[in-house]
């Protein structure tokens, strides 16, 4: 813990850490809880998107394509997204009571799912493959914001041509680029009428106010992941993956009123993807019983989980169909149909052979 100020006034938070490479699986990424300057490593599964809805935190685990939910008791929700070739390299997720939105970076797309894993909508930006490097999203009022490295036309063109100051934050509803001139941006955040974004390769955070004024806060590492409470911002500073000491990263704690960096908390993984503030009670439960939040995912477990989820989904769909039938069919007709069916079966059984 760097900094001299007391840590007990900072919020507790979770940090998702991706593996350094897409095919890293487990071992170089994981999930970490931070509370009062202490860190608790929950597991070592490569993960990206992290979001909160009501009292549940949702996490995207890339290799098995899982969306996992956590509440005060521990793991409370798990959904394996369908294995389809047009969804690749999921970076970020948004979850509410009706839907899950996933950023499919590898196919330049956003996917909408219901909580049973059915795809309900798709939007694909111009370009093939990982053309724009769409990565992070957030809601601000009625607007969905998405960050991208640039408006390119072919797969990985941003890598080949370079993307310095080509990045932007897109208002998905209006099509307007709200913030431009960014270099590898991640994690737009709409906070109290202002729009923020991590200008990752500039090691900074950019703020655009409601009146259009733009300012920038310089930090010490690849900025990615941002959370906040009433007093502080919590900003991820990933290590330089090409440096010798690239086995740790930091969360910078920034005073919202002064934009002063007041502390840094060391994270035991080289890269940070996202940060979410959690309650003291959840953080305490994680410290006391981390095994309730820890996951070990292998192919057999994942396949078994998928079978359970599919069976549950089938049962729910059957129940839903029956409920709709009862809602749209007069009760007397339902009873009459059942009686007629029994009479027909009885006649067949008693018919002379």
Residue, then its C-alpha position, 0 to 999 in steps of 0.5 A: x500500500x503506497x500513500x500515508x493516509x488511512x485506508x479505512x476510509x476507502x471503499x472495498x472493491x473487486x478487481x478482475x485481472x485478465x491473462x496477458x494473452x487471449x489463450x492464457x487460460x488460468x494462472x496469469x489472471x484472476x479475481x482479487x478483493x481489496x479492503x482496507x489496503x489488504x488484498x485477497x486473491x479469490x482465484x486465478x481464472x483469466x477474467x475481463x468484464x466486471x459489473x454490478x446490478x443491485x447487490x450482485x456482482x457479475x464477472x466474465x471468465x473468458x476461457x469457458x465463456x462463463x458469466x458468474x454472479x456473486x452476492x453476500x453468500x458467494x457464487x449465486x449465478x452461472x451462465x455459459x454463453x453459447x459457443x458460436x463462432x461469431x462471438x470471440x474474445x469477450x472483453x466487457x459485460x453489462x448486466x441488469x434484470x432483463x439482459x446481458x450485453x457482451x462486447x465481442x471484441x474479436x468480431x467487432x460486435x455487441x451481443x444481447x442475451x437474456x438470463x437463460x443465454x438466448x441471443x436477443x439482439x446483435x449489433x456489428x460495427x463496420x469492418x471485419x474481425x477485430x477491426x475497431x477493437x471494441x472493448x468496454x461499455x457503460x450506460x449513462x442515462x438512456x445512452x449506451x457508450x462504447x470505447x474503441x481503438x479506431x474506425x478500421x476496416x479489417x482484422x487487426x488493422x489497428x495493430x498493423x497501421x497504428x492507432x495513436x489518437x485514433x480511439x474514441x467513445x461512441x454514443x451507440x444510440x446517436x452514433x456520435x463520437x463523444x470523445x475523440x483523439x484517444x490512444x487505446x481507450x477503455x472503460x467509459x464511465x458516465x458519472x454525475x453528468x460528466x463522461x470519463x474514459x481511460x486513455x490507456x496508452x497515454x497512461x491517463x484518464x480523460x474527463x469531458x464535462x456536460x459543458x464540453x470542457x476536457x481535462x486529463x489526469x496523468x497516472x503511472x501505468x496502462x489505465x484500464x478499469x475504473x470505479x468510484x464512490x462519493x469521495x474517490x476514484x479507483x483506477x487500474x494501472x496495469x504493468x508494462x507486460x514487456x518489462x522485467x517487473x511486470x508481475x504486479x499492477x496497482x489501483x490508484x486512489x484519486x480524490x474526486x474533488x482535487x484529482x490528487x492521487x492519495x494512495x496506490x494499492x498493489x494487485x498481485x497480477x500483471x494486468x487489471x481489466x475492471x474494478x467494482x466497488x462492493x459493500x464492506x459486508x461482501x468484502x468481509x465475507x470474501x476475506x472470511x470464506x474466500x472458497x465460497x467465491x472461488x472457482x475452479x473451471x475445467x472442461x469436464x466441470x464446464x460441460x457438466x455445468x452446461x448440461x445442468x443449465x440446458x436442463x434448467x432452461x428447458x424446464x423453464x421454457x416448458x413452464x413458461x409455455x404452460x403458463x402462457x397457455x393458461x393465461x390465454x385459454x379459458x379455464x373451462x376449455x383447459x379442463x374440457x380438453x383434459x376430460x376429452x383426452x381421458x375419455x379418448x384414452x379410456x375408449x381406446x383401452x376398452x375397445x374390443x380387439 
